[in-house]
Amino acid sequence: MSGVESLLAGAVGPEHVLAAGAALADYGHDEALGTRPAEPALVIRPGRAAEVAEVLRIAGEHALAVTARGSGTGLAGAAIPRLGGLVISFERMDQILEIDAANHVAVVQPGVTLAALDAACAGHNLVYPVYPGEMSASLGGTIATNAGGMRAVKYGVTRRHVLGLEIVLASGEVIRTGGKYVKVSSGYDLTQLIIGSEGTLALVTEATLRLYPRLPCQATLLAPFGSLAEVTAAVPQVVASGVGPLILEYIDGRTMAVITQGEDAGLGIPGSVQESVQAYLLVVQEERDTGRLDADVTDLAGLLARAGAADVYVLPEAAARRLIAARENAFWAAKRAGADDIVDAVVPRAAMAAFLGEVAQIATRHSRMVLGTGHAGDGNVHLAVFEPDDAARSQMMREILAAARASGGAVSGEHGIGTAKASYFLELADPAAVSLMRRIKDALDPRGILNPGVLFG
């Protein structure tokens, strides 16, 4: 690799090429459970698109696998490099290039974090609405996985908010897709092709993002229910009411206990109620003034009570903030509790109750624990699977994901496939669709250097 290292140093500067003996361990993993880290041969930290292009050209000439990396917060193993391969880390490309308030767009580099973008947008009374639960995540990573999060029920997932990209192909060609306009009918939509491709088709070096007005008034409602079926039955009623909640989440009773453990949540729910219910519906409503918000809260409380809620609690602001933070950190709570794998399957919203019933039966058959929360408004189910035996866990995962597919859903709703879910994806997806994806991959990356192993195993 010495000759390659010299070429790469010439492309980005020797101080931005980390070789064996340097601190490479941090670049060899993401946050996926059940995956093994892999130390790359070299880590390259480019500062602009032209440098990324030269790195890819060199990698192609020497048949070196390339894995793109942002903050490393992914949950599917897509940022784990191949042994002997290269990592392109976008940590230096972390600039917010423009906040265009007139057009409601931001132009950013891929290393910008969601937290940094949110802070910049706040100064313009605007918001980028994608909140996948980890604000240290990079924009490049969220685009690669088409990240969603709790606010997707109102605003949709990442692909709804990406208007244009600057990308570098495996050949080293730099192209631009889309722009600051909000609609287009001019050929294939290359922007949408790249979103969610997990670094297998091209590397994003710049993104143009849609922004929205930042609404100042919020209220949080928590409704305990006697069963998860009652929760999932209430969700379509909330959606059909027209109030347009910002967040609409279900949390099963055991998961609520786990995520609030050690927290002075101050939820105000009597112990007798907590002991008698099995699941909760968390609803956050936002509006532009308190009058509209109060009316929405009244309507929602009445609707949830008629749907069978044991009670409806409007949480104090501090308690609401702590609960939402705890829900966002549900993965870390599950990890601390010893979860061995996670599921982020998505099913049609109306199929959630039946799917979760099947999951309960699978857990019972295997005599193992499966805890859950989820984005009830869009059918995205998050489950923590507790099964330390690799073979038994794989069988459980296969059964759960097969049930999701049979319900009309998909293996992943927002985390992506990566390497962790590739085998399940290939087993359960339409073979003709997978074949087409492979042909697209071959067309854009004929040498197969971009994130080999991701999606296709």
C-alpha positions in Angstrom: 0.0 0.0 0.0 3.0 2.3 0.2 2.7 3.5 -3.4 -1.1 4.0 -3.0 -0.5 5.9 0.2 1.9 8.2 -1.6 -0.7 8.9 -4.3 -3.4 9.6 -1.8 -1.2 11.9 0.1 -0.6 13.8 -3.1 -4.4 14.1 -3.5 -5.4 15.3 0.0 -2.1 16.1 1.7 -0.1 13.7 3.8 -1.5 15.0 7.1 -4.9 13.8 5.9 -4.0 10.2 5.2 -4.0 8.0 8.3 -2.1 4.7 8.0 -1.6 1.6 10.0 -0.2 2.6 13.4 -2.4 5.7 13.6 -5.7 5.7 15.5 -7.7 3.8 13.0 -9.9 1.8 15.4 -12.5 4.6 15.6 -13.1 4.3 11.8 -13.7 0.6 11.8 -17.2 0.4 13.2 -20.6 2.0 13.5 -23.3 1.4 16.2 -24.9 -1.7 14.7 -25.3 -4.6 17.1 -24.0 -8.0 16.3 -21.4 -6.8 13.7 -17.6 -7.0 13.9 -15.4 -4.0 13.5 -12.8 -4.0 10.7 -9.8 -1.8 10.6 -9.2 -0.2 7.2 -5.8 0.0 5.5 -6.0 3.8 5.2 -8.3 6.6 6.2 -8.5 9.6 3.9 -9.9 12.9 5.0 -10.6 15.0 1.9 -11.5 18.7 2.1 -13.4 19.2 -1.2 -15.1 17.4 -4.0 -12.1 17.5 -6.3 -10.1 15.6 -3.7 -12.8 13.0 -3.3 -12.8 12.6 -7.1 -9.0 12.0 -7.1 -9.2 9.5 -4.2 -11.9 7.5 -6.0 -9.9 7.5 -9.3 -6.9 6.1 -7.4 -9.0 3.5 -5.6 -10.5 2.4 -8.9 -7.1 2.0 -10.5 -5.9 -0.2 -7.6 -9.2 -2.1 -7.1 -9.5 -0.8 -3.5 -12.8 -1.0 -1.6 -14.1 2.5 -0.4 -16.4 3.1 2.5 -17.7 6.6 3.1 -18.0 7.7 6.7 -19.8 10.6 8.5 -20.3 10.5 12.2 -20.4 6.7 12.4 -23.8 6.7 14.1 -25.5 4.2 11.7 -27.2 1.1 13.0 -26.9 -1.3 10.1 -23.1 -1.8 9.6 -22.9 0.3 6.4 -20.0 2.3 7.7 -17.9 -0.7 8.6 -15.0 -0.8 6.1 -13.7 -3.8 4.2 -10.4 -5.3 5.4 -7.6 -3.8 3.4 -9.9 -1.1 2.0 -10.1 2.7 2.3 -12.3 4.9 4.5 -13.2 8.3 3.1 -14.1 10.3 6.2 -16.0 13.5 5.7 -15.1 15.1 9.0 -13.3 18.0 7.3 -16.2 18.7 4.9 -18.4 20.0 7.6 -19.4 23.5 6.4 -22.9 25.0 6.1 -22.3 26.8 2.8 -25.6 28.8 2.7 -28.9 29.3 4.5 -31.1 30.8 1.8 -34.1 32.2 3.8 -35.8 33.4 0.7 -36.0 30.0 -0.9 -36.2 28.1 2.3 -33.1 25.9 1.6 -29.8 25.1 3.1 -26.7 24.1 1.2 -24.4 21.9 3.3 -21.4 19.6 3.1 -21.8 16.0 4.1 -19.9 16.2 7.4 -22.3 18.8 8.8 -24.2 17.3 11.8 -27.9 17.6 12.4 -27.2 19.6 15.6 -25.1 22.2 13.7 -27.7 22.6 11.0 -30.5 23.0 13.5 -28.6 25.7 15.4 -27.9 27.6 12.1 -31.5 27.3 11.0 -32.8 28.5 14.3 -31.2 31.9 13.7 -33.5 32.2 10.6 -36.6 30.9 12.4 -36.4 27.8 10.1 -36.0 24.1 10.7 -34.7 21.1 8.9 -37.2 18.5 10.2 -35.3 15.2 10.0 -34.7 14.0 13.6 -33.6 10.3 13.6 -32.8 10.4 17.3 -29.1 11.2 17.1 -28.3 14.8 16.5 -24.6 14.1 16.1 -25.5 12.2 12.9 -24.0 13.7 9.7 -26.1 14.9 6.8 -24.2 12.7 4.5 -25.0 9.6 6.6 -28.7 10.5 6.9 -28.9 11.0 3.1 -27.2 7.6 2.5 -29.7 5.8 4.7 -32.8 7.9 3.9 -33.2 8.6 7.7 -36.5 9.2 9.2 -37.3 9.6 12.9 -40.2 10.6 15.0 -41.1 13.7 13.0 -41.6 11.7 9.8 -45.3 11.3 10.5 -45.7 15.1 9.7 -42.8 15.9 7.5 -41.7 12.7 5.9 -38.3 11.1 5.6 -35.1 12.5 4.3 -35.8 12.0 0.6 -38.7 14.5 0.8 -36.3 17.2 1.9 -33.3 16.8 -0.4 -33.7 19.0 -3.4 -30.3 18.5 -5.0 -26.9 16.9 -4.6 -23.3 17.2 -5.7 -22.0 13.6 -6.1 -18.8 11.9 -7.1 -19.1 8.7 -9.1 -16.7 5.8 -8.7 -15.0 6.9 -11.9 -14.1 10.2 -10.3 -16.7 12.2 -12.3 -18.4 15.0 -10.3 -22.0 15.8 -11.2 -24.8 17.9 -9.8 -28.4 16.8 -9.5 -31.5 18.9 -8.8 -31.2 22.4 -7.3 -33.1 25.0 -5.3 -36.3 24.4 -7.1 -39.1 22.2 -5.6 -40.3 20.4 -8.6 -38.7 19.0 -11.8 -39.8 16.9 -14.8 -36.5 16.7 -16.7 -35.3 13.1 -17.2 -34.5 10.6 -14.5 -34.4 11.8 -10.9 -30.8 11.1 -10.0 -31.2 12.8 -6.7 -33.7 10.3 -5.5 -31.6 7.4 -6.9 -28.7 8.3 -4.6 -30.7 8.9 -1.4 -30.9 5.7 0.5 -28.2 3.9 -1.6 -25.8 3.6 1.5 -22.7 4.7 -0.3 -22.9 2.0 -3.0 -23.6 4.2 -6.0 -21.8 7.5 -5.4 -20.4 9.7 -2.7 -22.3 12.9 -1.7 -20.1 15.9 -1.4 -22.8 18.6 -1.1 -26.6 18.7 -0.5 -29.3 21.2 -1.0 -32.0 20.8 1.6 -35.6 22.0 2.0 -36.3 24.0 5.2 -39.6 24.9 6.9 -40.9 27.6 9.2 -40.0 26.8 12.9 -43.4 26.8 14.7 -43.0 28.2 18.3 -45.8 26.4 20.2 -45.8 22.7 21.2 -47.7 20.5 23.6 -47.1 16.8 24.5 -49.8 14.3 25.3 -49.2 10.9 26.8 -52.1 8.4 26.7 -51.8 5.0 28.5 -53.8 2.1 27.0 -54.7 -1.3 28.3 -53.3 -3.1 25.2 -51.0 -2.4 22.3 -53.9 -3.3 20.0 -55.9 -0.4 21.4 -52.9 1.9 20.8 -52.5 0.9 17.2 -56.3 1.2 16.7 -56.2 4.7 17.9 -53.5 5.8 15.5 -55.6 5.9 12.3 -58.1 8.0 14.2 -55.5 10.5 15.2 -54.2 10.7 11.6 -57.7 11.0 10.2 -58.6 13.8 12.5 -56.6 16.3 10.5 -54.7 17.7 13.4 -51.3 16.7 11.8 -49.3 15.7 14.9 -45.5 16.4 14.8 -44.8 13.1 16.7 -47.0 10.0 17.0 -45.2 7.2 18.8 -46.1 4.0 20.6 -44.1 2.7 23.5 -44.9 -0.7 25.1 -45.0 -0.8 28.9 -41.8 -2.6 29.4 -39.9 -0.3 27.1 -41.3 2.7 28.9 -39.9 1.3 32.1 -36.5 0.8 30.5 -36.1 4.1 28.8 -37.3 6.1 31.9 -35.3 4.0 34.4 -33.1 6.3 36.5 -34.8 9.3 35.1 -37.0 11.7 37.2 -39.4 11.8 34.3 -42.1 13.5 36.4 -44.8 12.1 34.1 -47.5 12.4 36.7 -49.0 9.0 36.0 -50.2 7.2 39.1 -48.5 3.9 39.9 -51.9 2.1 39.7 -52.3 3.3 36.1 -48.8 2.2 35.2 -49.4 -1.2 36.6 -52.6 -1.7 34.7 -51.6 -0.6 31.2 -49.5 -2.3 28.5 -48.7 0.5 26.1 -48.6 4.2 25.6 -49.3 6.6 22.8 -47.1 9.7 22.8 -48.4 12.7 20.7 -46.7 16.0 20.2 -48.6 18.8 18.5 -47.0 22.0 17.2 -48.8 25.2 16.1 -48.0 28.8 15.3 -50.0 30.2 18.2 -51.3 29.1 21.6 -55.0 29.4 20.6 -54.7 26.9 17.8 -52.6 24.7 19.9 -55.1 24.6 22.8 -57.9 23.7 20.4 -55.8 20.9 19.0 -54.9 19.5 22.4 -58.6 19.5 23.4 -59.6 17.7 20.3 -56.8 15.1 20.7 -57.5 14.5 24.4 -61.2 13.8 23.6 -60.3 11.6 20.6 -57.8 9.5 22.7 -60.3 9.1 25.5 -63.0 7.9 23.1 -60.4 5.5 21.7 -60.1 3.8 25.1 -57.2 5.5 26.8 -57.1 5.0 30.5 -56.4 8.7 30.8 -54.8 11.5 28.8 -51.9 13.5 30.4 -50.7 16.8 29.0 -47.1 16.8 30.2 -45.3 19.8 31.6 -42.6 21.1 29.3 -39.7 19.8 31.2 -41.2 16.3 31.6 -42.1 16.2 28.0 -38.6 17.2 27.0 -37.1 14.4 29.2 -39.5 11.8 27.9 -38.9 12.6 24.2 -35.2 12.6 24.8 -35.6 9.2 26.5 -37.6 7.9 23.5 -34.9 9.2 21.1 -32.3 7.3 23.1 -34.3 4.1 23.2 -31.6 2.3 21.2 -29.0 3.2 23.8 -31.3 2.1 26.6 -31.8 -1.3 24.8 -28.1 -1.6 24.4 -27.5 -1.0 28.1 -30.1 -3.6 28.9 -28.2 -6.2 26.9 -30.2 -6.3 23.6 -28.5 -8.5 21.0 -30.1 -7.1 17.8 -32.6 -4.5 16.7 -35.4 -4.4 14.1 -36.6 -1.3 12.3 -39.1 -3.0 10.0 -41.9 -1.0 8.4 -45.5 -2.2 7.8 -48.7 -0.4 6.6 -50.0 1.6 9.5 -53.2 -0.4 9.8 -51.2 -3.7 9.9 -49.2 -2.8 13.0 -51.4 -4.5 15.5 -51.5 -7.8 13.7 -47.7 -7.6 13.0 -46.9 -6.9 16.7 -49.2 -9.8 17.7 -47.1 -12.1 15.4 -43.9 -10.7 17.0 -45.3 -11.6 20.4 -46.0 -15.1 19.3 -42.5 -15.4 17.8 -40.9 -14.2 21.1 -43.1 -16.7 23.0 -42.1 -19.6 20.8 -38.4 -18.8 21.3 -38.9 -18.0 25.0 -37.0 -14.8 24.5 -37.8 -11.1 25.2 -38.6 -8.6 22.4 -39.3 -5.0 23.5 -40.7 -2.4 21.2 -41.4 1.2 20.4 -42.2 2.7 17.0 -43.3 5.5 14.8 -46.9 4.6 15.0 -47.9 7.3 12.5 -46.0 5.7 9.7 -45.8 2.0 10.6 -42.1 2.0 11.5 -41.6 -0.6 14.2 -38.5 -0.6 16.4 -37.8 -3.8 18.3 -35.0 -4.9 20.6 -34.3 -8.6 20.4 -32.7 -10.4 23.4 -31.1 -13.6 22.2 -27.4 -14.1 22.7 -27.1 -17.3 20.5 -26.2 -16.3 17.0 -28.1 -19.1 15.2 -31.2 -18.7 17.3 -31.2 -15.0 17.0 -30.8 -15.2 13.2 -33.9 -17.5 13.1 -35.9 -15.1 15.3 -34.9 -12.1 13.1 -35.8 -14.1 10.0 -39.2 -14.9 11.3 -39.9 -11.3 12.5 -38.8 -9.8 9.2 -40.7 -12.4 7.2 -43.8 -11.4 9.1 -43.2 -7.8 8.3 -42.9 -8.6 4.6 -46.1 -10.8 4.7 -47.9 -7.8 6.2 -47.0 -5.7 3.2 -43.9 -4.1 4.7 -40.2 -4.1 4.3 -37.0 -5.1 6.2 -35.9 -1.6 7.1 -37.9 1.6 7.4 -35.0 4.0 8.2 -31.8 2.4 9.4 -30.9 0.9 6.1 -29.7 -2.6 5.2 -26.0 -2.2 5.5 -24.2 -5.5 6.1 -26.2 -6.4 9.2 -29.5 -6.9 7.4 -28.2 -7.9 3.9 -28.9 -11.6 4.2 -32.5 -11.0 5.3 -33.0 -8.4 2.6 -31.8 -10.8 -0.1 -34.0 -13.6 1.2 -37.1 -11.6 1.4 -37.0 -9.0 -1.4 -38.4 -9.4 -4.8 -35.6 -11.2 -6.8 -36.4 -9.2 -9.9 -36.1 -5.9 -8.0 -32.8 -7.0 -6.5 -31.5 -8.0 -10.0 -32.4 -4.5 -11.2 -30.6 -2.9 -8.3 -27.5 -5.0 -9.1 -27.6 -3.8 -12.7 -27.8 -0.1 -11.5 -24.9 -0.8 -9.2 -22.9 -2.3 -12.0 -23.6 0.7 -14.3 -22.5 3.3 -11.8 -19.8 1.3 -10.1 -18.5 -1.2 -12.6 -15.4 -2.1 -10.6 -17.5 -2.6 -7.5 -15.3 -0.4 -5.2 -18.1 1.5 -3.4 -19.1 -0.1 -0.2 -18.9 -3.8 -1.4 -20.9 -6.1 0.9 -23.6 -3.5 1.7 -27.1 -4.4 0.4 -25.9 -7.3 -1.7 -23.9 -9.3 0.8 
